[in-house]
Amino acid sequence: MSRRKIIVGNWKMNPLTLKEAEKLFKGIAKETRGLKNTDIVICPPFIYMNSFKKASKKIVLGAQDSFYEDTGAFTGEVSPHMLYEMGVRYGIIGHS
């Protein structure tokens, strides 16, 4: 029985523009097309997520962070519910 693998790419605060982000995303999609039994997760900056939510059937979106409350007066925070509604299925929580 083979185990499913997962590859996660955390883009941190890169790239600088949406055009560069789209180029990077397309390149990753192309290079990973032949991988079998592997989940590919891309964790772009929040501002690019909406552009990628339906960009690939093979690549899954991940969040770089999340706040534990679903709603409230938490300036600049993003809740797990908001992320899920955007198509995010993975998260990097509590990383340095």
N, CA and C atoms as an extended XYZ file, in Angstrom:
288
Properties=species:S:1:pos:R:3:atomname:S:1:resname:S:1:resid:I:1 pbc="F F F"
N         0.838       -1.177        0.000 N   MET     1
C         0.000        0.000        0.000 CA  MET     1
C         0.888        1.247        0.000 C   MET     1
N         0.692        2.111       -0.980 N   SER     2
C         1.500        3.329       -1.045 CA  SER     2
C         0.812        4.462       -0.288 C   SER     2
N         1.604        5.282        0.344 N   ARG     3
C         1.086        6.417        1.104 CA  ARG     3
C         1.007        7.650        0.221 C   ARG     3
N        -0.009        8.439        0.423 N   ARG     4
C        -0.172        9.687       -0.309 CA  ARG     4
C         0.848       10.684        0.208 C   ARG     4
N         1.448       11.421       -0.690 N   LYS     5
C         2.443       12.431       -0.336 CA  LYS     5
C         1.816       13.816       -0.424 C   LYS     5
N         2.431       14.768        0.227 N   ILE     6
C         1.981       16.160        0.167 CA  ILE     6
C         3.196       17.061        0.010 C   ILE     6
N         3.088       17.986       -0.922 N   ILE     7
C         4.131       18.987       -1.136 CA  ILE     7
C         3.477       20.351       -0.912 C   ILE     7
N         4.038       21.127        0.022 N   VAL     8
C         3.480       22.438        0.352 CA  VAL     8
C         4.503       23.516        0.023 C   VAL     8
N         4.052       24.512       -0.736 N   GLY     9
C         4.902       25.651       -1.060 CA  GLY     9
C         4.386       26.900       -0.372 C   GLY     9
N         5.153       27.417        0.589 N   ASN    10
C         4.789       28.651        1.296 CA  ASN    10
C         5.495       29.814        0.623 C   ASN    10
N         4.723       30.650       -0.032 N   TRP    11
C         5.309       31.764       -0.783 CA  TRP    11
C         5.710       32.934        0.095 C   TRP    11
N         5.309       32.901        1.351 N   LYS    12
C         5.573       34.005        2.286 CA  LYS    12
C         5.062       35.314        1.690 C   LYS    12
N         5.867       36.336        1.551 N   MET    13
C         5.411       37.621        1.015 CA  MET    13
C         5.915       37.810       -0.422 C   MET    13
N         5.900       36.732       -1.185 N   ASN    14
C         6.385       36.742       -2.562 CA  ASN    14
C         5.340       36.132       -3.472 C   ASN    14
N         5.326       36.447       -4.742 N   PRO    15
C         6.064       37.505       -5.429 CA  PRO    15
C         5.400       38.874       -5.237 C   PRO    15
N         6.013       39.858       -5.846 N   LEU    16
C         5.599       41.245       -5.642 CA  LEU    16
C         4.308       41.610       -6.372 C   LEU    16
N         4.060       41.000       -7.527 N   THR    17
C         2.880       41.373       -8.317 CA  THR    17
C         2.008       40.153       -8.632 C   THR    17
N         0.750       40.414       -8.949 N   LEU    18
C        -0.160       39.339       -9.338 CA  LEU    18
C         0.316       38.672      -10.619 C   LEU    18
N         0.835       39.448      -11.546 N   LYS    19
C         1.339       38.885      -12.803 CA  LYS    19
C         2.458       37.875      -12.531 C   LYS    19
N         3.370       38.216      -11.651 N   GLU    20
C         4.449       37.290      -11.289 CA  GLU    20
C         3.895       36.064      -10.562 C   GLU    20
N         2.901       36.271       -9.711 N   ALA    21
C         2.288       35.166       -8.972 CA  ALA    21
C         1.598       34.202       -9.930 C   ALA    21
N         0.895       34.731      -10.910 N   GLU    22
C         0.222       33.880      -11.904 CA  GLU    22
C         1.235       33.069      -12.697 C   GLU    22
N         2.346       33.697      -13.064 N   LYS    23
C         3.395       32.990      -13.810 CA  LYS    23
C         3.983       31.854      -12.959 C   LYS    23
N         4.246       32.143      -11.697 N   LEU    24
C         4.787       31.135      -10.787 CA  LEU    24
C         3.797       29.984      -10.606 C   LEU    24
N         2.533       30.312      -10.402 N   PHE    25
C         1.500       29.295      -10.219 CA  PHE    25
C         1.405       28.388      -11.447 C   PHE    25
N         1.376       28.988      -12.623 N   LYS    26
C         1.292       28.200      -13.864 CA  LYS    26
C         2.514       27.296      -14.028 C   LYS    26
N         3.677       27.812      -13.662 N   GLY    27
C         4.896       27.009      -13.743 CA  GLY    27
C         4.854       25.812      -12.807 C   GLY    27
N         4.357       26.018      -11.607 N   ILE    28
C         4.241       24.913      -10.652 CA  ILE    28
C         3.229       23.894      -11.156 C   ILE    28
N         2.102       24.378      -11.673 N   ALA    29
C         1.076       23.471      -12.217 CA  ALA    29
C         1.655       22.616      -13.341 C   ALA    29
N         2.443       23.236      -14.201 N   LYS    30
C         3.037       22.510      -15.328 CA  LYS    30
C         4.056       21.472      -14.841 C   LYS    30
N         4.927       21.870      -13.931 N   GLU    31
C         6.000       20.985      -13.460 CA  GLU    31
C         5.490       19.825      -12.606 C   GLU    31
N         4.337       19.981      -11.980 N   THR    32
C         3.825       18.927      -11.103 CA  THR    32
C         2.722       18.099      -11.751 C   THR    32
N         2.429       18.382      -12.988 N   ARG    33
C         1.334       17.710      -13.692 CA  ARG    33
C         1.442       16.192      -13.651 C   ARG    33
N         2.612       15.643      -13.782 N   GLY    34
C         2.786       14.197      -13.856 CA  GLY    34
C         2.882       13.485      -12.520 C   GLY    34
N         2.908       14.225      -11.430 N   LEU    35
C         3.020       13.580      -10.117 CA  LEU    35
C         1.750       12.822       -9.783 C   LEU    35
N         1.926       11.607       -9.331 N   LYS    36
C         0.781       10.785       -8.942 CA  LYS    36
C         0.804       10.560       -7.432 C   LYS    36
N        -0.359       10.356       -6.869 N   ASN    37
C        -0.481       10.064       -5.448 CA  ASN    37
C         0.145       11.149       -4.574 C   ASN    37
N         0.053       12.400       -5.030 N   THR    38
C         0.664       13.525       -4.337 CA  THR    38
C        -0.276       14.725       -4.347 C   THR    38
N        -0.483       15.312       -3.182 N   ASP    39
C        -1.231       16.562       -3.086 CA  ASP    39
C        -0.251       17.718       -3.183 C   ASP    39
N        -0.552       18.676       -4.048 N   ILE    40
C         0.259       19.888       -4.189 CA  ILE    40
C        -0.523       21.021       -3.554 C   ILE    40
N         0.081       21.676       -2.564 N   VAL    41
C        -0.571       22.771       -1.849 CA  VAL    41
C         0.270       24.027       -2.014 C   VAL    41
N        -0.367       25.093       -2.466 N   ILE    42
C         0.308       26.383       -2.599 CA  ILE    42
C        -0.285       27.334       -1.569 C   ILE    42
N         0.579       27.993       -0.811 N   CYS    43
C         0.164       28.958        0.206 CA  CYS    43
C         0.657       30.347       -0.208 C   CYS    43
N        -0.102       31.015       -1.081 N   PRO    44
C         0.303       32.346       -1.534 CA  PRO    44
C        -0.101       33.408       -0.514 C   PRO    44
N         0.367       34.646       -0.683 N   PRO    45
C        -0.140       35.737        0.152 CA  PRO    45
C        -1.658       35.864       -0.033 C   PRO    45
N        -2.346       36.307        1.009 N   PHE    46
C        -3.806       36.415        0.968 CA  PHE    46
C        -4.322       37.183       -0.240 C   PHE    46
N        -3.610       38.225       -0.658 N   ILE    47
C        -4.123       39.071       -1.747 CA  ILE    47
C        -4.199       38.342       -3.081 C   ILE    47
N        -3.519       37.202       -3.232 N   TYR    48
C        -3.550       36.450       -4.488 CA  TYR    48
C        -4.503       35.254       -4.462 C   TYR    48
N        -5.011       34.900       -3.309 N   MET    49
C        -5.797       33.670       -3.187 CA  MET    49
C        -7.006       33.618       -4.108 C   MET    49
N        -7.733       34.692       -4.205 N   ASN    50
C        -8.937       34.693       -5.029 CA  ASN    50
C        -8.613       34.392       -6.488 C   ASN    50
N        -7.452       34.804       -6.946 N   SER    51
C        -7.040       34.558       -8.329 CA  SER    51
C        -6.766       33.086       -8.606 C   SER    51
N        -6.455       32.313       -7.573 N   PHE    52
C        -6.049       30.924       -7.761 CA  PHE    52
C        -7.082       29.898       -7.316 C   PHE    52
N        -8.207       30.334       -6.765 N   LYS    53
C        -9.127       29.362       -6.173 CA  LYS    53
C        -9.702       28.374       -7.179 C   LYS    53
N        -9.753       28.743       -8.453 N   LYS    54
C       -10.246       27.813       -9.471 CA  LYS    54
C        -9.245       27.646      -10.610 C   LYS    54
N        -7.996       27.953      -10.350 N   ALA    55
C        -6.988       27.949      -11.410 CA  ALA    55
C        -6.492       26.551      -11.786 C   ALA    55
N        -6.607       25.596      -10.876 N   SER    56
C        -6.075       24.267      -11.150 CA  SER    56
C        -6.849       23.219      -10.369 C   SER    56
N        -7.095       22.086      -11.008 N   LYS    57
C        -7.746       20.980      -10.307 CA  LYS    57
C        -6.734       20.184       -9.494 C   LYS    57
N        -5.471       20.280       -9.844 N   LYS    58
C        -4.419       19.510       -9.183 CA  LYS    58
C        -3.854       20.229       -7.946 C   LYS    58
N        -3.823       21.551       -7.985 N   ILE    59
C        -3.230       22.324       -6.900 CA  ILE    59
C        -4.316       22.792       -5.944 C   ILE    59
N        -4.055       22.600       -4.656 N   VAL    60
C        -4.985       22.996       -3.603 CA  VAL    60
C        -4.414       24.229       -2.899 C   VAL    60
N        -5.294       25.146       -2.512 N   LEU    61
C        -4.846       26.342       -1.805 CA  LEU    61
C        -4.647       26.081       -0.322 C   LEU    61
N        -3.625       26.719        0.219 N   GLY    62
C        -3.360       26.702        1.650 CA  GLY    62
C        -3.182       28.130        2.123 C   GLY    62
N        -3.451       28.358        3.390 N   ALA    63
C        -3.281       29.690        3.982 CA  ALA    63
C        -1.986       29.737        4.778 C   ALA    63
N        -1.370       30.900        4.795 N   GLN    64
C        -0.149       31.078        5.559 CA  GLN    64
C        -0.426       31.305        7.040 C   GLN    64
N        -1.664       31.651        7.362 N   ASP    65
C        -2.023       31.907        8.751 CA  ASP    65
C        -3.537       32.008        8.856 C   ASP    65
N        -4.038       31.993       10.064 N   SER    66
C        -5.461       32.136       10.318 CA  SER    66
C        -5.660       32.588       11.755 C   SER    66
N        -6.763       33.284       12.006 N   PHE    67
C        -7.112       33.720       13.357 CA  PHE    67
C        -8.193       32.795       13.889 C   PHE    67
N        -8.179       32.489       15.144 N   TYR    68
C        -9.058       31.458       15.699 CA  TYR    68
C       -10.538       31.826       15.783 C   TYR    68
N       -10.900       33.096       15.744 N   GLU    69
C       -12.305       33.490       15.807 CA  GLU    69
C       -12.911       33.496       14.401 C   GLU    69
N       -14.212       33.168       14.291 N   ASP    70
C       -14.894       33.199       12.995 CA  ASP    70
C       -15.276       34.605       12.565 C   ASP    70
N       -15.645       35.444       13.505 N   THR    71
C       -16.028       36.831       13.211 CA  THR    71
C       -15.626       37.709       14.384 C   THR    71
N       -15.686       39.016       14.165 N   GLY    72
C       -15.422       39.946       15.262 CA  GLY    72
C       -14.574       41.125       14.837 C   GLY    72
N       -14.282       41.959       15.801 N   ALA    73
C       -13.518       43.180       15.567 CA  ALA    73
C       -12.023       42.891       15.700 C   ALA    73
N       -11.495       42.144       14.746 N   PHE    74
C       -10.088       41.747       14.750 CA  PHE    74
C        -9.443       42.262       13.464 C   PHE    74
N        -8.990       43.488       13.505 N   THR    75
C        -8.463       44.175       12.329 CA  THR    75
C        -7.350       43.374       11.651 C   THR    75
N        -7.525       43.157       10.346 N   GLY    76
C        -6.500       42.506        9.541 CA  GLY    76
C        -6.459       40.996        9.635 C   GLY    76
N        -7.292       40.412       10.480 N   GLU    77
C        -7.269       38.958       10.645 CA  GLU    77
C        -8.182       38.268        9.625 C   GLU    77
N        -7.937       36.982        9.394 N   VAL    78
C        -8.727       36.175        8.473 CA  VAL    78
C        -9.117       34.899        9.214 C   VAL    78
N       -10.406       34.583        9.207 N   SER    79
C       -10.891       33.430        9.967 CA  SER    79
C       -10.825       32.137        9.148 C   SER    79
N       -10.839       30.998        9.829 N   PRO    80
C       -10.884       29.716        9.116 CA  PRO    80
C       -12.119       29.609        8.216 C   PRO    80
N       -13.244       30.117        8.678 N   HIS    81
C       -14.462       30.072        7.868 CA  HIS    81
C       -14.292       30.876        6.578 C   HIS    81
N       -13.718       32.065        6.664 N   MET    82
C       -13.465       32.885        5.469 CA  MET    82
C       -12.559       32.143        4.501 C   MET    82
N       -11.523       31.520        5.016 N   LEU    83
C       -10.582       30.781        4.181 CA  LEU    83
C       -11.259       29.600        3.499 C   LEU    83
N       -12.057       28.860        4.245 N   TYR    84
C       -12.751       27.716        3.678 CA  TYR    84
C       -13.680       28.145        2.547 C   TYR    84
N       -14.400       29.234        2.747 N   GLU    85
C       -15.305       29.747        1.720 CA  GLU    85
C       -14.554       30.163        0.458 C   GLU    85
N       -13.293       30.522        0.614 N   MET    86
C       -12.469       30.929       -0.521 CA  MET    86
C       -11.847       29.733       -1.238 C   MET    86
N       -12.008       28.541       -0.687 N   GLY    87
C       -11.457       27.345       -1.315 CA  GLY    87
C       -10.200       26.822       -0.667 C   GLY    87
N        -9.778       27.429        0.425 N   VAL    88
C        -8.572       26.997        1.130 CA  VAL    88
C        -8.873       25.714        1.899 C   VAL    88
N        -7.988       24.729        1.759 N   ARG    89
C        -8.193       23.454        2.436 CA  ARG    89
C        -7.049       23.070        3.367 C   ARG    89
N        -5.964       23.836        3.364 N   TYR    90
C        -4.835       23.594        4.249 CA  TYR    90
C        -4.418       24.904        4.887 C   TYR    90
N        -3.710       24.809        6.001 N   GLY    91
C        -3.209       26.006        6.655 CA  GLY    91
C        -1.910       25.744        7.377 C   GLY    91
N        -1.046       26.746        7.350 N   ILE    92
C         0.201       26.711        8.100 CA  ILE    92
C        -0.047       27.591        9.321 C   ILE    92
N        -0.285       26.973       10.462 N   ILE    93
C        -0.689       27.713       11.640 CA  ILE    93
C         0.430       27.659       12.686 C   ILE    93
N         0.771       28.822       13.238 N   GLY    94
C         1.749       28.875       14.302 CA  GLY    94
C         3.189       28.691       13.857 C   GLY    94
N         3.467       28.948       12.598 N   HIS    95
C         4.850       28.806       12.125 CA  HIS    95
C         5.630       30.089       12.393 C   HIS    95
N         6.949       29.992       12.343 N   SER    96
C         7.783       31.171       12.602 CA  SER    96
C         7.993       31.960       11.323 C   SER    96
